[in-house]
């Protein structure tokens, strides 16, 4: 019996990928970097073990579709509305400034203006798949720099269509403007139709499917909706990935969004891995050997330019320098849709075959560097204070440049950092209990919405020593950090501890691995989402078994202590004082509202 060639290739790809990822994991390098390295090793430009990457490309495209579909499932329309400012302003600045910079540089080097603009299009796009996967692995999707990056990536995906339709115009062909207008109309109709179907037809359809109580039927229905809307998107001239993202948004607001996400995740992780492997297969080692200096200069130039543009765009939007640095690093690479643009540009005569080979090789190298840049980004962001001069130069005063407030009269209060779900609940409890407090958040949309509700909220960067001083950290009863950004929480703890050696600090984190670092920085109490959820489940099970309350509490304390110190590591030094008991209640205590 003859073994199918595709099966042999799959065994080879999967085997090499596992070995390479395991080897690089010992060096604490990201999984994505290992997958790209595996593809480069077995691809036509490496050992040549896989000569035809077309089969892998099909699986890779499906993986990207599922990746964008799952991201859309996590972005409801309400959440997307919160990103409109970041999407339009941040994304517009990033794409516009990058295109302008590359175009001017190309013209200075003797390239025609039309080809210069096309080169700018190629460089302006970033890799949605690589960056979103990295942010998801690091639990930074909801962090300030994560929201900036995602907004810019969505805007870039929307720009792919007009860029594609602008190619005939740049090449001197006719009919491009009419085609652009037609596709924009189709795109608008597709978005409207997707939203309407997501609110009306899709929920009823999924309700009937769920009523069968057959999980496999539900999975098929969800995948059918995803692929169907992506296919309609392609027919309208848009990208498959953008259509899949719209399909996810259509399901996100319904009753079945969470179940759909849970069912799609295993397929997404598997198939999206093929995308990163296929990117590595595009690397042409011969180009590196023939022109190593030119490739190095181009890669370094693109990374520096895009990182700088991304950082400046973030600071114009009044984000602090450390957020700007991380956002710039996240957008510094060239994206997968640039390969499609390069192919169309080559057919239109805007790019020679040699230039296309050089561009693809250089682009793959920028993609390979991105996971490493995001991995070591927090260390680079530590020196972001030097960007304050640039921030002042462009007149984008960030949240550490705020007007003086009435904090002098505030004492024995709680400082709440972050107004997510946990922050809103804590703030509501303090407000209804008439306990003095002040909230600080870095999202201007959240601040505006909260102030419309009459809540006390301060727009600022909780990691800034100046903000903490203005919030009265020296007179505060406690600092409560409920951020969705693990890096921001760590920086805030360090800043607060430098200002006040004994103020109690409570921190909420998602990952158990962050507990040790936060305690070392000076956190008094650390609540890990994973651990607290598990302990709550244990508590309910033991209580349902009719065990005495004191036995349950002792068991929970033992489990918490064993989990923190079960790895054999020495117990850390005693933390600063824990959260103090509530103060004696007074009639109508004064609350101070911070304004900027």
NURO-300572 format. One line per 3 residues: number of its first residue (from 1); their letters; for each residue x, y, z of C-alpha. Coordinates in Angstrom, 3 decimals. Layout:
NUM> A> X/Y/Z | ...
//
This chain:
1> XXX> 0.000/0.000/0.000 | 1.419/3.352/-1.017 | 1.610/5.948/1.732
4> XXX> 0.177/9.343/0.649 | 2.857/11.996/0.228 | 0.890/14.512/2.279
7> XXX> 0.882/12.131/5.257 | 4.669/11.735/5.072 | 5.096/15.492/4.953
10> XXX> 2.772/16.000/7.925 | 4.740/13.489/10.015 | 7.997/15.204/9.070
13> XXX> 6.676/18.718/9.760 | 5.119/17.830/13.094 | 8.132/15.834/14.269
16> XXX> 10.690/18.511/13.438 | 8.475/21.249/14.875 | 8.126/19.459/18.224
19> XXX> 11.888/18.819/18.470 | 12.848/22.402/17.580 | 10.251/23.973/19.897
22> XXX> 11.368/21.745/22.775 | 15.031/22.634/22.143 | 14.330/26.375/22.074
25> XXX> 12.048/26.162/25.114 | 15.099/25.298/27.212 | 16.458/28.696/26.164
28> XXX> 13.130/30.245/27.268 | 12.335/31.377/23.734 | 8.692/31.746/22.586
31> XXX> 6.880/28.888/20.843 | 6.273/30.978/17.723 | 10.017/31.499/17.242
34> XXX> 10.516/27.731/17.395 | 7.796/27.084/14.808 | 9.285/29.625/12.384
37> XXX> 12.747/28.126/12.925 | 11.376/24.643/12.209 | 9.840/25.821/8.954
40> XXX> 13.103/27.472/7.880 | 15.000/24.276/8.687 | 12.863/21.867/6.617
43> XXX> 11.753/24.276/3.882 | 13.095/24.678/0.340 | 15.554/27.351/1.520
46> XXX> 16.907/25.123/4.321 | 17.523/21.379/4.209 | 14.937/21.002/1.446
49> XXX> 13.021/18.226/3.218 | 9.772/19.816/2.034 | 9.978/20.886/-1.605
52> XXX> 6.383/21.969/-2.126 | 4.950/24.120/0.651 | 1.558/24.479/-1.073
55> XXX> -0.104/21.822/1.083 | 1.139/23.477/4.258 | -0.075/26.828/2.955
58> XXX> -3.669/25.567/2.752 | -3.566/24.425/6.365 | -1.907/27.718/7.306
61> XXX> -4.701/29.774/5.739 | -7.314/27.775/7.636 | -5.331/28.357/10.826
64> XXX> -5.264/32.123/10.281 | -9.014/32.115/9.618 | -9.681/30.263/12.880
67> XXX> -7.284/32.554/14.750 | -9.105/35.694/13.614 | -12.477/34.017/14.217
70> XXX> -11.567/33.248/17.837 | -10.270/36.789/18.365 | -13.580/38.097/17.004
73> XXX> -15.434/35.890/19.488 | -13.623/37.743/22.277 | -14.436/41.162/20.790
76> XXX> -18.128/41.943/21.110 | -19.576/44.981/19.377 | -19.614/46.837/22.686
79> XXX> -15.941/46.102/23.219 | -15.138/47.044/19.637 | -16.864/50.402/20.095
82> XXX> -14.445/51.122/22.920 | -11.577/50.649/20.465 | -12.842/53.042/17.799
85> XXX> -10.482/55.847/18.844 | -7.493/53.520/19.023 | -8.504/51.869/15.764
88> XXX> -8.952/55.030/13.697 | -6.402/57.382/15.252 | -3.726/54.897/16.306
91> XXX> -4.080/52.681/13.252 | -4.350/55.640/10.893 | -1.201/57.261/12.293
94> XXX> 0.742/54.008/12.174 | -0.186/53.146/8.581 | 0.042/56.734/7.329
97> XXX> 3.382/57.617/8.921 | 4.986/54.301/7.937 | 3.824/54.619/4.326
100> XXX> 5.021/58.220/4.201 | 8.413/57.438/5.715 | 9.131/54.496/3.405
103> XXX> 7.880/56.389/0.336 | 10.104/59.407/1.013 | 13.099/57.191/1.703
106> XXX> 12.532/55.225/-1.505 | 12.219/58.380/-3.614 | 15.439/59.764/-2.114
109> XXX> 17.166/56.547/-3.211 | 15.958/57.048/-6.779 | 12.742/55.002/-6.836
112> XXX> 9.748/56.433/-8.683 | 7.016/57.931/-6.455 | 4.484/55.271/-7.492
115> XXX> 6.828/52.428/-6.556 | 7.773/54.299/-3.373 | 4.138/54.397/-2.264
118> XXX> 3.808/50.696/-3.074 | 6.894/49.917/-0.966 | 5.268/51.930/1.824
121> XXX> 2.152/49.744/1.570 | 4.275/46.619/1.884 | 6.068/47.806/5.013
124> XXX> 3.043/49.403/6.733 | 1.248/46.092/7.356 | 2.096/44.020/10.442
127> XXX> 1.542/40.342/11.214 | -1.870/39.853/12.798 | -1.368/36.134/13.384
130> XXX> 2.045/36.343/15.052 | 1.270/39.321/17.274 | -2.151/38.122/18.427
133> XXX> -0.775/34.682/19.245 | 2.051/36.242/21.271 | -0.283/38.621/23.133
136> XXX> -2.681/35.771/23.922 | 0.108/33.576/25.287 | 1.305/36.438/27.498
139> XXX> -2.247/37.386/28.671 | -1.739/40.919/27.364 | -4.694/41.264/24.984
142> XXX> -6.478/43.619/27.410 | -3.326/45.455/28.479 | -2.976/49.077/27.289
145> XXX> -0.364/48.175/24.684 | -2.449/45.129/23.711 | -5.463/47.319/22.934
148> XXX> -3.275/49.697/20.935 | -1.746/46.877/18.909 | -5.068/45.159/18.206
151> XXX> -6.671/48.422/17.116 | -3.813/49.100/14.697 | -3.946/45.527/13.351
154> XXX> -7.692/45.755/12.669 | -7.156/49.050/10.849 | -4.377/47.462/8.776
157> XXX> -6.630/44.575/7.794 | -9.222/47.092/6.653 | -6.526/48.848/4.593
160> XXX> -5.547/45.700/2.685 | -8.465/46.064/0.268 | -7.848/49.692/-0.800
163> XXX> -4.131/48.940/-1.018 | -4.802/46.012/-3.310 | -7.092/48.113/-5.489
166> XXX> -4.571/50.961/-5.568 | -1.976/48.730/-7.252 | -3.431/49.182/-10.765
169> XXX> -3.492/52.954/-10.221 | 0.149/52.964/-9.106 | 1.073/50.793/-12.106
172> XXX> -0.596/53.250/-14.487 | -3.563/51.037/-15.327 | -7.119/52.339/-15.666
175> XXX> -10.269/51.412/-13.854 | -8.719/51.268/-10.387 | -10.820/54.058/-8.841
178> XXX> -14.134/52.530/-9.933 | -13.091/49.104/-8.646 | -12.058/50.636/-5.314
181> XXX> -15.437/52.303/-4.877 | -17.271/49.101/-5.783 | -15.368/47.004/-3.266
184> XXX> -15.821/49.577/-0.517 | -19.586/49.426/-1.093 | -19.492/45.620/-0.978
187> XXX> -17.421/45.735/2.217 | -19.892/48.071/3.898 | -22.814/45.857/2.921
190> XXX> -20.981/42.776/4.211 | -20.307/44.389/7.596 | -23.930/45.523/7.949
193> XXX> -25.273/42.129/6.856 | -22.968/40.306/9.293 | -24.077/42.444/12.226
196> XXX> -27.778/42.057/11.355 | -27.503/38.288/10.912 | -25.519/38.050/14.146
199> XXX> -28.352/39.754/16.021 | -31.312/37.985/14.368 | -30.821/34.778/12.375
202> XXX> -27.625/33.292/13.875 | -28.834/33.093/17.529 | -32.017/31.281/16.505
205> XXX> -30.071/28.917/14.272 | -27.577/28.048/17.003 | -30.399/27.612/19.514
208> XXX> -31.950/24.931/17.289 | -28.554/23.290/16.813 | -27.825/23.334/20.558
211> XXX> -31.233/21.762/21.215 | -30.019/18.563/19.521 | -27.488/18.173/22.401
214> XXX> -24.911/16.888/19.918 | -21.617/18.669/20.367 | -20.225/17.585/17.013
217> XXX> -23.210/19.153/15.224 | -22.706/22.399/17.156 | -18.996/22.495/16.213
220> XXX> -19.831/21.902/12.552 | -22.423/24.687/12.640 | -19.956/27.142/14.192
223> XXX> -17.209/26.262/11.713 | -19.710/26.509/8.878 | -20.656/30.040/9.922
226> XXX> -16.996/31.014/10.238 | -15.933/29.653/6.866 | -19.137/30.819/5.163
229> XXX> -18.770/34.467/6.195 | -15.052/34.355/5.389 | -15.911/33.021/1.926
232> XXX> -18.451/35.811/1.400 | -15.770/38.270/2.476 | -13.400/36.905/-0.147
235> XXX> -16.114/37.184/-2.808 | -16.552/40.856/-1.854 | -12.839/41.438/-2.424
238> XXX> -11.903/41.473/1.278 | -9.503/39.121/3.022 | -10.546/35.758/4.439
241> XXX> -9.118/36.765/7.815 | -11.224/39.922/8.022 | -14.359/37.954/7.173
244> XXX> -13.564/35.428/9.897 | -13.064/38.268/12.371 | -16.496/39.683/11.458
247> XXX> -18.023/36.223/11.904 | -16.565/36.021/15.407 | -17.964/39.433/16.314
250> XXX> -21.385/38.346/15.031 | -21.379/35.448/17.508 | -19.693/37.239/20.410
253> XXX> -22.789/39.033/21.695 | -24.982/35.918/21.610 | -25.606/33.209/24.178
256> XXX> -23.339/30.716/22.435 | -20.186/32.782/21.950 | -18.326/31.295/24.915
259> XXX> -19.102/27.709/23.902 | -18.076/28.440/20.310 | -14.766/29.843/21.528
262> XXX> -14.124/26.792/23.714 | -14.807/24.438/20.792 | -12.671/26.355/18.293
265> XXX> -9.576/26.854/20.496 | -8.045/23.345/20.035 | -8.391/23.560/16.237
268> XXX> -7.043/27.118/16.248 | -3.909/26.240/18.199 | -3.128/23.290/15.933
271> XXX> -3.795/24.840/12.533 | -2.360/28.265/13.326 | 0.912/26.511/14.136
274> XXX> 1.078/25.474/10.471 | 0.953/29.145/9.541 | 4.103/29.924/11.498
277> XXX> 5.825/26.870/10.042 | 4.832/27.923/6.518 | 6.239/31.423/7.162
280> XXX> 9.569/29.859/8.064 | 9.503/27.853/4.831 | 9.487/31.114/2.858
283> XXX> 12.934/32.025/4.148 | 15.427/31.850/1.267 | 18.889/31.203/2.690
286> XXX> 20.464/31.876/-0.722 | 19.380/35.522/-0.529 | 21.012/35.777/2.889
289> XXX> 24.252/34.313/1.553 | 24.280/36.496/-1.552 | 23.436/39.836/0.123
292> XXX> 23.870/39.509/3.881 | 24.707/43.172/4.491 | 21.769/44.486/2.457
295> XXX> 19.326/42.123/4.182 | 20.656/43.115/7.617 | 20.341/46.837/6.851
298> XXX> 16.793/46.438/5.511 | 15.645/44.308/8.456 | 17.136/46.698/11.001
301> XXX> 15.760/49.742/9.180 | 12.220/48.335/9.022 | 12.216/47.278/12.677
304> XXX> 13.520/50.637/13.891 | 11.201/52.683/11.661 | 8.033/50.775/12.533
307> XXX> 8.856/50.577/16.232 | 9.482/54.331/16.326 | 6.302/55.125/14.372
310> XXX> 4.239/52.866/16.628 | 5.706/54.468/19.750 | 5.105/58.012/18.498
313> XXX> 1.511/57.131/17.519 | 0.883/55.804/21.027 | 2.309/58.911/22.677
316> XXX> 0.216/61.170/20.453 | -2.777/59.321/21.915 | -1.492/60.192/25.416
319> XXX> -0.263/56.749/26.416 | 2.822/56.621/28.663 | 6.281/55.919/27.196
322> XXX> 6.530/52.329/28.446 | 3.210/51.458/26.761 | 4.441/53.215/23.601
325> XXX> 7.623/51.119/23.539 | 5.714/47.831/23.853 | 3.187/48.879/21.201
328> XXX> 6.002/49.863/18.840 | 7.751/46.520/19.315 | 4.498/44.663/18.682
331> XXX> 3.936/46.410/15.340 | 7.558/46.441/14.138 | 7.408/43.416/11.822
334> XXX> 6.059/43.078/8.273 | 2.772/41.173/7.966 | 1.591/38.125/6.071
337> XXX> -0.798/40.156/3.904 | 2.243/41.995/2.557 | 3.141/38.773/0.717
340> XXX> -0.175/38.992/-1.139 | 0.472/42.642/-1.986 | 3.985/41.774/-3.161
343> XXX> 2.635/39.057/-5.463 | 0.054/41.404/-7.000 | 2.646/44.157/-7.307
346> XXX> 5.011/41.824/-9.139 | 2.272/40.934/-11.625 | 1.606/44.654/-12.175
349> XXX> 5.289/45.419/-12.749 | 5.868/47.343/-9.513 | 8.235/44.710/-8.122
352> XXX> 10.869/42.625/-9.905 | 11.387/38.932/-9.138 | 14.686/39.653/-7.417
355> XXX> 13.106/42.389/-5.302 | 10.263/40.044/-4.383 | 12.702/37.359/-3.167
358> XXX> 14.590/39.957/-1.154 | 11.399/41.384/0.333 | 10.012/37.981/1.392
361> XXX> 13.286/36.954/3.037 | 13.563/40.260/4.870 | 9.909/40.087/5.964
364> XXX> 10.274/36.580/7.380 | 13.268/37.713/9.430 | 11.268/40.603/10.913
367> XXX> 8.528/38.131/11.818 | 11.033/35.797/13.456 | 12.402/38.645/15.586
370> XXX> 8.959/39.757/16.826 | 8.302/36.974/19.399 | 11.756/37.616/20.852
373> XXX> 11.151/41.382/20.928 | 7.852/40.931/22.780 | 9.485/38.430/25.131
376> XXX> 12.254/40.836/26.110 | 10.087/43.933/25.618 | 9.506/44.577/29.336
379> XXX> 13.249/45.010/29.838 | 13.433/47.459/26.947 | 10.398/49.315/28.295
382> XXX> 12.244/49.855/31.568 | 14.284/52.558/29.831 | 11.232/54.207/28.304
385> XXX> 11.601/57.232/30.576 | 14.036/58.622/28.010 | 11.091/59.025/25.604
388> XXX> 9.554/61.746/27.762 | 11.648/64.348/25.925 | 10.238/63.131/22.605
391> XXX> 6.758/63.164/24.100 | 7.184/66.781/25.184 | 8.661/67.657/21.777
394> XXX> 5.589/66.482/19.874 | 3.275/68.081/22.423 | 1.549/64.847/23.390
397> XXX> 1.368/65.292/27.143 | 0.733/61.899/28.606 | -1.133/60.883/31.726
400> XXX> 1.869/61.681/33.915 | 1.457/65.386/33.000 | -1.790/66.176/34.774
403> XXX> -3.116/69.289/36.412 | -2.910/69.620/40.144 | -5.906/68.257/41.987
406> XXX> -7.450/68.452/45.435 | -5.515/65.448/46.755 | -4.170/67.489/49.670
409> XXX> -7.437/66.991/51.541 | -7.608/63.231/50.896 | -6.340/60.794/53.542
412> XXX> -6.976/57.295/54.855 | -8.392/56.387/51.443 | -8.092/53.499/49.008
415> XXX> -6.404/53.898/45.629 | -7.932/51.591/43.020 | -5.882/50.908/39.900
418> XXX> -7.894/49.656/36.914 | -11.640/49.885/36.290 | -12.346/46.528/34.698
421> XXX> -14.955/44.146/36.070 | -13.170/43.679/39.400 | -12.378/47.378/39.669
424> XXX> -16.000/48.384/39.088 | -17.244/45.949/41.740 | -14.713/47.135/44.329
427> XXX> -15.444/50.780/43.522 | -19.177/50.229/43.814 | -18.765/48.526/47.187
430> XXX> -16.595/51.379/48.500 | -18.971/54.019/47.163 | -22.068/52.412/48.674
433> XXX> -20.181/51.957/51.967 | -19.169/55.634/51.882 | -15.476/54.754/52.150
436> XXX> -13.150/57.401/50.650 | -11.385/56.216/47.530 | -9.998/57.278/44.177
439> XXX> -9.801/55.255/40.952 | -7.094/55.494/38.317 | -7.366/54.078/34.796
442> XXX> -5.415/54.544/31.562 | -8.319/54.041/29.141 | -9.858/57.452/28.282
445> XXX> -13.091/55.803/27.085 | -13.522/54.026/30.413 | -12.832/57.288/32.253
448> XXX> -15.386/59.222/30.198 | -18.059/56.555/30.637 | -17.481/56.358/34.402
451> XXX> -17.656/60.121/34.821 | -20.937/60.210/32.929 | -22.231/57.881/35.631
454> XXX> -21.013/60.352/38.251 | -18.179/58.165/39.538 | -14.878/59.451/40.891
457> XXX> -12.169/58.526/38.413 | -8.707/59.808/37.641 | -7.206/59.394/34.150
460> XXX> -3.576/58.461/34.619 | -0.823/55.879/34.525 | -0.840/53.995/37.822
463> XXX> 2.796/52.965/37.210 | 3.899/56.614/37.338 | 5.341/57.912/40.617
466> XXX> 3.876/61.338/39.865 | 0.363/59.920/39.529 | 0.704/57.947/42.760
469> XXX> 1.866/61.054/44.594 | -1.052/63.090/43.262 | -3.419/60.316/44.353
472> XXX> -2.028/60.662/47.878 | -0.050/57.424/48.179 | 1.705/58.759/51.312
475> XXX> -1.652/59.172/53.082 | -3.475/56.217/51.508 | -4.940/53.392/53.540
478> XXX> -4.089/50.848/50.825 | -3.334/50.465/47.113 | -5.496/47.953/45.223
481> XXX> -4.231/46.978/41.759 | -6.848/45.268/39.563 | -5.151/45.706/36.191
484> XXX> -5.434/43.440/33.161 | -1.763/44.078/32.427 | 0.774/41.944/34.376
487> XXX> 3.681/44.193/33.389 | 1.791/47.305/34.481 | 0.932/45.708/37.831
490> XXX> 4.573/44.863/38.484 | 5.714/48.389/37.613 | 2.995/49.918/39.802
493> XXX> 4.029/47.824/42.808 | 7.663/48.874/42.408 | 6.752/52.552/42.021
496> XXX> 4.442/52.511/45.048 | 6.966/50.694/47.226 | 9.670/53.233/46.383
499> XXX> 7.356/56.041/47.482 | 5.852/54.377/50.554 | 7.670/51.488/52.222
502> XXX> 4.755/50.320/54.354 | 1.541/51.001/52.436 | -0.445/47.755/52.015
505> XXX> -0.662/46.680/48.352 | -3.205/44.164/47.062 | -2.652/42.879/43.502
508> XXX> -4.900/40.763/41.277 | -3.129/38.740/38.551 | -4.187/36.017/36.132
511> XXX> -1.078/33.848/36.048 | 0.311/31.960/39.015 | 3.816/32.554/37.686
514> XXX> 3.526/36.287/38.456 | 3.042/35.813/42.200 | 6.705/35.387/43.139
517> XXX> 7.834/38.451/41.192 | 5.116/40.665/42.693 | 5.929/39.562/46.213
520> XXX> 9.594/40.236/45.611 | 8.699/43.745/44.442 | 6.794/44.375/47.669
523> XXX> 3.154/43.343/47.168 | 1.373/42.615/50.461 | -1.271/40.288/49.064
526> XXX> -1.485/38.679/45.615 | -4.663/37.105/44.291 | -4.192/34.809/41.299
529> XXX> -7.294/34.309/39.188 | -6.494/30.662/38.434 | -5.785/29.795/42.074
532> XXX> -8.718/31.682/43.596 | -11.154/30.095/41.141 | -9.842/26.635/42.017
535> XXX> -10.050/27.346/45.758 | -13.613/28.605/45.391 | -14.504/25.318/43.694
538> XXX> -12.852/23.392/46.549 | -14.749/25.478/49.102 | -18.123/24.806/47.515
541> XXX> -17.450/21.071/47.204 | -16.369/20.757/50.840 | -19.346/22.803/52.064
544> XXX> -21.714/20.621/50.038 | -20.168/17.648/51.842 | -21.394/19.197/55.133
547> XXX> -17.909/19.720/56.581 | -17.576/22.239/59.404 | -16.693/25.818/58.453
550> XXX> -13.411/25.798/60.395 | -12.315/22.590/58.641 | -13.028/24.127/55.239
553> XXX> -11.112/27.303/56.084 | -8.117/25.345/57.400 | -8.083/23.162/54.290
556> XXX> -8.192/26.213/51.994 | -5.345/27.872/53.860 | -3.247/24.683/53.651
559> XXX> -3.900/24.377/49.920 | -3.009/28.010/49.312 | 0.215/27.726/51.332
562> XXX> 1.206/24.401/49.742 | 0.592/25.752/46.256 | 2.743/28.815/46.847
565> XXX> 5.647/26.873/48.354 | 5.183/23.390/46.904 | 8.039/23.806/44.414
568> XXX> 10.667/23.572/47.145 | 11.658/27.192/46.827 | 12.575/29.023/50.014
571> XXX> 9.772/30.978/51.572 | 10.031/34.662/50.707 | 10.612/37.259/53.412
574> XXX> 7.542/38.494/55.275 | 5.569/40.928/53.101 | 4.561/44.405/54.213
577> XXX> 1.407/44.749/56.300 | -1.716/43.245/54.780 | -4.825/45.253/54.024
580> XXX> -5.937/47.040/57.194 | -9.321/46.487/58.811 | -12.082/48.858/57.761
583> XXX> -12.117/52.237/59.484 | -14.852/53.251/61.837 | -17.742/54.476/59.748
586> XXX> -18.465/58.175/59.826 | -21.475/60.027/58.637 | -21.003/61.318/55.102
589> XXX> -17.213/61.086/54.697 | -15.781/63.382/52.133 | -14.869/61.962/48.751
592> XXX> -12.620/63.726/46.323 | -13.131/63.575/42.572 | -10.008/63.975/40.484
595> XX> -10.235/65.920/37.273 | -7.729/66.560/34.540
//
